[in-house]
Amino acid sequence: MTGRRLDGTLGPDLVVHGKLDGKSDLRIDGVFEGEIDVDGALAIGPEGSVVASLRVGSLEVEGEVRGDVSATDGVAVRAGGRLVGDVRARRIAIDDGGSLEGGIDMDFDGEAR
């Protein structure tokens, strides 16, 4: 997902509480609390913080995510990123310096959603 142009951004000065649904790609550099269900890619920037259950196409974490994740494609936790919650995805990558605290379910049939 790195280098990929995303459709929308939740900026660093925004705090959002609620439910987010959509089909587009999204980057979160601010704070989001609630529930996220997007078919596209979700990227959490280095300053981003998410406390939510996530159902996504793919997820890239550079900041912090607290909540269970279900991804139809892959989940990547980059250096400095932290994910606390159970993860279900076809692919999971954790870079050196990234952390994942929770269970992992590698879903090879692609029915993670």
DRENKESE-526826 format. One record per atom (N, C-alpha, C): residue number from 1; x, y, z; residue in three letters; atom name. Coordinates in steps of 0.02 Angstrom, whole numbers, plus 32768, in hexadecimal, padded with zeros to 4 digits. Atoms other than C-alpha are relative to their C-alpha. Layout:
! DRENKESE-526826
(NUM (X Y Z) ALA CA)
...
END
This chain:
! DRENKESE-526826
(1 (8029 7FC5 8000) MET N)
(1 (8000 8000 8000) MET CA)
(1 (802B 803F 8000) MET C)
(2 (7FD4 7FC6 7FFF) THR N)
(2 (8094 8073 8017) THR CA)
(2 (8007 801C 7FB9) THR C)
(3 (7FFA 7FE1 8041) GLY N)
(3 (809A 80F0 7F88) GLY CA)
(3 (7FBE 8001 7FDA) GLY C)
(4 (8041 8003 8020) ARG N)
(4 (7FE6 80CC 7F5B) ARG CA)
(4 (7FD8 803F 8010) ARG C)
(5 (8029 7FC5 7FF6) ARG N)
(5 (7F74 8162 7F42) ARG CA)
(5 (7FBD 7FEB 801F) ARG C)
(6 (803D 8011 7FDE) LEU N)
(6 (7EE2 815A 7FBB) LEU CA)
(6 (7FC9 8033 7FEF) LEU C)
(7 (8038 7FD6 8013) ASP N)
(7 (7E34 81A1 7F9A) ASP CA)
(7 (7FF0 8036 8033) ASP C)
(8 (8012 7FD0 7FCC) GLY N)
(8 (7E1E 81FB 8042) GLY CA)
(8 (8031 7FFE 803A) GLY C)
(9 (7FD4 7FFC 7FC6) THR N)
(9 (7E7B 8234 80DC) THR CA)
(9 (7FDB 8020 803A) THR C)
(10 (8017 7FE2 7FC2) LEU N)
(10 (7E47 8254 818E) LEU CA)
(10 (803E 8020 801F) LEU C)
(11 (7FC3 7FDB 7FEE) GLY N)
(11 (7EC5 82DB 81BD) GLY CA)
(11 (8014 7FFD 8049) GLY C)
(12 (7FE3 8007 7FBC) PRO N)
(12 (7F33 82E7 8258) PRO CA)
(12 (7FDB 8029 8035) PRO C)
(13 (8023 7FD7 7FCE) ASP N)
(13 (7EC7 836D 82AB) ASP CA)
(13 (7FB7 7FEB 800B) ASP C)
(14 (8045 8017 7FFA) LEU N)
(14 (7E25 8309 829E) LEU CA)
(14 (7FF9 7FC7 8032) LEU C)
(15 (8014 8036 7FD4) VAL N)
(15 (7DD3 829C 8322) VAL CA)
(15 (7FBA 7FEC 7FED) VAL C)
(16 (8041 8017 8018) VAL N)
(16 (7D42 8232 82E4) VAL CA)
(16 (7FE9 7FC5 802B) VAL C)
(17 (8020 8036 7FDA) HIS N)
(17 (7CCB 81C4 8348) HIS CA)
(17 (7FC4 7FE8 7FD7) HIS C)
(18 (803A 8018 8024) GLY N)
(18 (7C4F 8152 82F0) GLY CA)
(18 (800E 7FC4 7FD5) GLY C)
(19 (7FFA 8039 802E) LYS N)
(19 (7C3B 80D7 8261) LYS CA)
(19 (8011 801B 7FBB) LYS C)
(20 (7FEA 7FEC 8042) LEU N)
(20 (7C93 80E6 81BA) LEU CA)
(20 (7FF6 7FC5 7FD1) LEU C)
(21 (800B 8033 8034) ASP N)
(21 (7C57 8082 8122) ASP CA)
(21 (8013 801D 7FBD) ASP C)
(22 (7FF0 7FE8 8043) GLY N)
(22 (7C94 808D 8070) GLY CA)
(22 (8024 7FCD 7FD6) GLY C)
(23 (7FDD 802B 802F) LYS N)
(23 (7CE8 8042 7FD9) LYS CA)
(23 (8043 801C 7FEC) LYS C)
(24 (7FC2 7FDE 8015) SER N)
(24 (7D79 80BC 7FC6) SER CA)
(24 (803A 7FF0 802F) SER C)
(25 (7FC4 8004 7FD7) ASP N)
(25 (7E2A 80BB 8008) ASP CA)
(25 (8001 803C 802F) ASP C)
(26 (7FFF 7FCB 7FCD) LEU N)
(26 (7E4A 8124 80A4) LEU CA)
(26 (8041 7FFF 8027) LEU C)
(27 (7FC6 7FF9 7FD4) ARG N)
(27 (7EDD 8165 8109) ARG CA)
(27 (7FE9 8027 803E) ARG C)
(28 (8011 7FDF 7FC2) ILE N)
(28 (7EC8 8195 81C0) ILE CA)
(28 (8041 8018 8021) ILE C)
(29 (7FC8 7FE2 7FDD) ASP N)
(29 (7F47 820D 820A) ASP CA)
(29 (7FEA 801F 8042) ASP C)
(30 (801C 7FE5 7FC3) GLY N)
(30 (7ED4 8248 8296) GLY CA)
(30 (7FEB 7FC8 802F) GLY C)
(31 (801B 8030 7FCF) VAL N)
(31 (7E6C 81EC 8318) VAL CA)
(31 (7FBB 7FEA 7FE9) VAL C)
(32 (8042 801B 8010) PHE N)
(32 (7DDA 8179 82F1) PHE CA)
(32 (7FED 7FCD 8035) PHE C)
(33 (8019 8031 7FD0) GLU N)
(33 (7D70 811A 836F) GLU CA)
(33 (7FBB 7FEA 7FE9) GLU C)
(34 (8041 801A 8014) GLY N)
(34 (7CDF 80A9 8341) GLY CA)
(34 (8005 7FC0 7FD9) GLY C)
(35 (8002 803C 802B) GLU N)
(35 (7CCB 8030 82B0) GLU CA)
(35 (8010 8016 7FB8) GLU C)
(36 (7FED 7FF1 8045) ILE N)
(36 (7D18 802F 8201) ILE CA)
(36 (7FF3 7FC2 7FD5) ILE C)
(37 (800F 8035 8030) ASP N)
(37 (7CD8 7FC7 816F) ASP CA)
(37 (800B 801D 7FBA) ASP C)
(38 (7FF0 7FE6 8042) VAL N)
(38 (7D2E 7FF3 80CA) VAL CA)
(38 (801A 7FC6 7FD4) VAL C)
(39 (7FEA 8034 802E) ASP N)
(39 (7D47 7F85 8032) ASP CA)
(39 (8047 800B 7FE6) ASP C)
(40 (7FBE 7FEF 801A) GLY N)
(40 (7DE7 7FDF 8001) GLY CA)
(40 (8037 7FF9 8033) GLY C)
(41 (7FC5 8001 7FD5) ALA N)
(41 (7E8F 7FFA 8052) ALA CA)
(41 (7FF9 8035 8037) ALA C)
(42 (7FFF 7FD1 7FC8) LEU N)
(42 (7E9D 804C 80FD) LEU CA)
(42 (8048 8006 8018) LEU C)
(43 (7FBC 7FF4 7FE8) ALA N)
(43 (7F42 809C 8130) ALA CA)
(43 (7FFB 802C 803E) ALA C)
(44 (7FFD 7FDA 7FC3) ILE N)
(44 (7F64 80DA 81E0) ILE CA)
(44 (8046 801F 8002) ILE C)
(45 (7FC0 7FDD 8002) GLY N)
(45 (7FEC 8160 81DB) GLY CA)
(45 (8024 7FFD 8043) GLY C)
(46 (7FD7 8004 7FC3) PRO N)
(46 (8078 816E 825D) PRO CA)
(46 (7FE1 8023 803C) PRO C)
(47 (8020 7FDC 7FC9) GLU N)
(47 (8013 81EA 82C5) GLU CA)
(47 (7FB7 7FEB 8009) GLU C)
(48 (8045 8016 7FFE) GLY N)
(48 (7F6E 8191 82A7) GLY CA)
(48 (7FF2 7FD1 803B) GLY C)
(49 (8015 802B 7FC9) SER N)
(49 (7F0E 813B 8333) SER CA)
(49 (7FB8 7FEA 7FF3) SER C)
(50 (8042 801C 800E) VAL N)
(50 (7E79 80C8 8318) VAL CA)
(50 (7FEE 7FD0 8038) VAL C)
(51 (801D 802F 7FD0) VAL N)
(51 (7E0F 8073 839D) VAL CA)
(51 (7FBD 7FEB 7FE1) VAL C)
(52 (803B 8014 8026) ALA N)
(52 (7D91 8011 8337) ALA CA)
(52 (8007 7FB7 7FEA) ALA C)
(53 (7FFE 8040 8024) SER N)
(53 (7D60 7F6A 82EF) SER CA)
(53 (8005 8012 7FB6) SER C)
(54 (7FF2 7FF0 8046) LEU N)
(54 (7D9E 7F68 823B) LEU CA)
(54 (7FEF 7FC5 7FD2) LEU C)
(55 (800C 802F 8038) ARG N)
(55 (7D5B 7F0E 81A1) ARG CA)
(55 (8017 8025 7FC2) ARG C)
(56 (7FE0 7FDB 8036) VAL N)
(56 (7DC9 7F41 810F) VAL CA)
(56 (8017 7FD2 7FC9) VAL C)
(57 (7FE0 8026 8034) GLY N)
(57 (7E10 7F0B 806A) GLY CA)
(57 (8048 7FF0 8014) GLY C)
(58 (7FBC 8009 7FE7) SER N)
(58 (7EC1 7F26 80AA) SER CA)
(58 (800E 8037 8033) SER C)
(59 (7FEF 7FD1 7FCB) LEU N)
(59 (7F12 7F7F 813C) LEU CA)
(59 (804B 8007 8005) LEU C)
(60 (7FB9 7FF1 7FF4) GLU N)
(60 (7FBA 7FD4 8153) GLU CA)
(60 (8003 802D 803E) GLU C)
(61 (7FFE 7FDC 7FC0) VAL N)
(61 (7FE5 800F 8203) VAL CA)
(61 (8046 801C 800C) VAL C)
(62 (7FC2 7FDE 7FEC) GLU N)
(62 (806D 808F 8225) GLU CA)
(62 (7FF7 8020 8045) GLU C)
(63 (8010 7FE3 7FBF) GLY N)
(63 (8016 80D9 82BE) GLY CA)
(63 (7FE7 7FCA 8030) GLY C)
(64 (801A 8030 7FCF) GLU N)
(64 (7FA7 807D 833C) GLU CA)
(64 (7FB8 7FEE 7FF0) GLU C)
(65 (8044 801A 8008) VAL N)
(65 (7F0D 8010 8328) VAL CA)
(65 (7FF1 7FD4 803C) VAL C)
(66 (8018 802A 7FCA) ARG N)
(66 (7EAB 7FC7 83B9) ARG CA)
(66 (7FBB 7FE7 7FEC) ARG C)
(67 (803F 801E 8014) GLY N)
(67 (7E22 7F4F 8382) GLY CA)
(67 (800D 7FC5 7FD2) GLY C)
(68 (7FFA 803A 802B) ASP N)
(68 (7E02 7EB0 8322) ASP CA)
(68 (7FFD 8014 7FB7) ASP C)
(69 (7FFA 7FEF 8047) VAL N)
(69 (7E2B 7EB1 8268) VAL CA)
(69 (7FED 7FC3 7FD6) VAL C)
(70 (8010 8032 8032) SER N)
(70 (7DDD 7E4D 81DB) SER CA)
(70 (8010 801F 7FBC) SER C)
(71 (7FEB 7FE5 8041) ALA N)
(71 (7E31 7E69 8131) ALA CA)
(71 (7FFA 7FCB 7FCA) ALA C)
(72 (8006 8030 8037) THR N)
(72 (7E07 7E16 808B) THR CA)
(72 (8043 7FF3 7FDF) THR C)
(73 (7FBE 8008 801F) ASP N)
(73 (7EBA 7E30 8051) ASP CA)
(73 (8035 7FFA 8036) ASP C)
(74 (7FC9 8005 7FD1) GLY N)
(74 (7F4C 7E5A 80C2) GLY CA)
(74 (8001 8036 8035) GLY C)
(75 (7FF4 7FD0 7FCA) VAL N)
(75 (7F80 7EB2 8161) VAL CA)
(75 (804B 8007 8007) VAL C)
(76 (7FB9 7FF2 7FF8) ALA N)
(76 (802A 7F05 8172) ALA CA)
(76 (8009 8030 803B) ALA C)
(77 (7FEF 7FD4 7FC8) VAL N)
(77 (806F 7F4E 8213) VAL CA)
(77 (8048 8017 7FF4) VAL C)
(78 (7FBF 7FE4 8012) ARG N)
(78 (80FF 7FC1 81E8) ARG CA)
(78 (8029 8011 803F) ARG C)
(79 (7FD4 7FED 7FC8) ALA N)
(79 (8194 7FF3 8255) ALA CA)
(79 (7FE1 803B 8024) ALA C)
(80 (801F 7FCD 7FD8) GLY N)
(80 (8150 805C 82E3) GLY CA)
(80 (7FB5 7FF8 8008) GLY C)
(81 (8047 800C 7FFC) GLY N)
(81 (80A0 801C 82C7) GLY CA)
(81 (7FEF 7FCE 8037) GLY C)
(82 (8016 802E 7FCB) ARG N)
(82 (803B 7FC3 834D) ARG CA)
(82 (7FB7 7FED 7FF4) ARG C)
(83 (8044 801A 8008) LEU N)
(83 (7FA1 7F56 833A) LEU CA)
(83 (7FF1 7FD5 803C) LEU C)
(84 (8015 8026 7FC6) VAL N)
(84 (7F47 7F16 83D5) VAL CA)
(84 (7FBA 7FE6 7FF1) VAL C)
(85 (8040 801F 8011) GLY N)
(85 (7EBC 7E9C 83A9) GLY CA)
(85 (800B 7FC2 7FD6) GLY C)
(86 (7FFC 803C 8029) ASP N)
(86 (7E96 7DFC 834E) ASP CA)
(86 (7FFC 8013 7FB6) ASP C)
(87 (7FFB 7FF1 8047) VAL N)
(87 (7EBD 7DF9 8293) VAL CA)
(87 (7FED 7FC2 7FD8) VAL C)
(88 (8011 8035 8030) ARG N)
(88 (7E6D 7D91 8209) ARG CA)
(88 (800C 801C 7FBB) ARG C)
(89 (7FED 7FE7 8042) ALA N)
(89 (7EBA 7DA7 815D) ALA CA)
(89 (8022 7FC8 7FD9) ALA C)
(90 (7FDC 8030 802A) ARG N)
(90 (7F03 7D49 80CA) ARG CA)
(90 (804C 8004 800A) ARG C)
(91 (7FB8 7FF4 7FF7) ARG N)
(91 (7FAF 7D97 80E6) ARG CA)
(91 (800A 802F 803B) ARG C)
(92 (7FEF 7FD4 7FC9) ILE N)
(92 (7FFE 7DE5 817F) ILE CA)
(92 (804C 800B 7FFF) ILE C)
(93 (7FB9 7FEF 7FFF) ALA N)
(93 (80A4 7E41 8181) ALA CA)
(93 (800D 802F 803A) ALA C)
(94 (7FEC 7FD5 7FC9) ILE N)
(94 (80FB 7E8D 8217) ILE CA)
(94 (8049 8012 7FF5) ILE C)
(95 (7FBB 7FE8 800B) ASP N)
(95 (8195 7EF6 81F4) ASP CA)
(95 (8026 8002 8042) ASP C)
(96 (7FD8 7FF5 7FC4) ASP N)
(96 (8226 7F02 826E) ASP CA)
(96 (7FEC 8042 801F) ASP C)
(97 (8015 7FC4 7FDD) GLY N)
(97 (81F1 7F80 82F1) GLY CA)
(97 (7FB5 8009 8003) GLY C)
(98 (8049 7FFF 7FFC) GLY N)
(98 (8137 7F5F 82D7) GLY CA)
(98 (7FEA 7FCD 8034) GLY C)
(99 (8017 8032 7FCF) SER N)
(99 (80CD 7F02 8357) SER CA)
(99 (7FB7 7FEF 7FF5) SER C)
(100 (8044 801A 8003) LEU N)
(100 (8031 7E98 8357) LEU CA)
(100 (7FF3 7FD9 8040) LEU C)
(101 (8013 8023 7FC3) GLU N)
(101 (7FDD 7E63 83F9) GLU CA)
(101 (7FBA 7FE6 7FF6) GLU C)
(102 (8041 801E 800C) GLY N)
(102 (7F4F 7DEA 83DA) GLY CA)
(102 (8006 7FC0 7FD9) GLY C)
(103 (8001 803E 8025) GLY N)
(103 (7F1C 7D4E 837F) GLY CA)
(103 (8004 800D 7FB5) GLY C)
(104 (7FFA 7FFC 8049) ILE N)
(104 (7F3B 7D2B 82C7) ILE CA)
(104 (7FDB 7FC5 7FE2) ILE C)
(105 (8023 8033 8027) ASP N)
(105 (7EC9 7CCC 8250) ASP CA)
(105 (800F 800D 7FB7) ASP C)
(106 (7FEF 7FF9 8047) MET N)
(106 (7F13 7CB5 81A3) MET CA)
(106 (7FC8 7FE1 7FD8) MET C)
(107 (803C 8015 8025) ASP N)
(107 (7E79 7CAB 8134) ASP CA)
(107 (8013 7FF4 7FB7) ASP C)
(108 (7FE9 800E 8044) PHE N)
(108 (7EB1 7C53 8095) PHE CA)
(108 (7FC8 7FFC 7FCD) PHE C)
(109 (8036 8005 8031) ASP N)
(109 (7E05 7C44 8046) ASP CA)
(109 (7FE5 8044 7FEB) ASP C)
(110 (8014 7FBD 8014) GLY N)
(110 (7DEF 7D01 803B) GLY CA)
(110 (7FBD 8017 801A) GLY C)
(111 (8042 7FED 7FE5) GLU N)
(111 (7D4D 7D07 809D) GLU CA)
(111 (8006 8023 8043) GLU C)
(112 (7FF4 7FDE 7FC0) ALA N)
(112 (7D90 7D79 8127) ALA CA)
(112 (7FC7 8030 8012) ALA C)
(113 (8035 7FCF 7FF2) ARG N)
(113 (7CFD 7DF1 8117) ARG CA)
(113 (7FC2 7FD9 800C) ARG C)
END
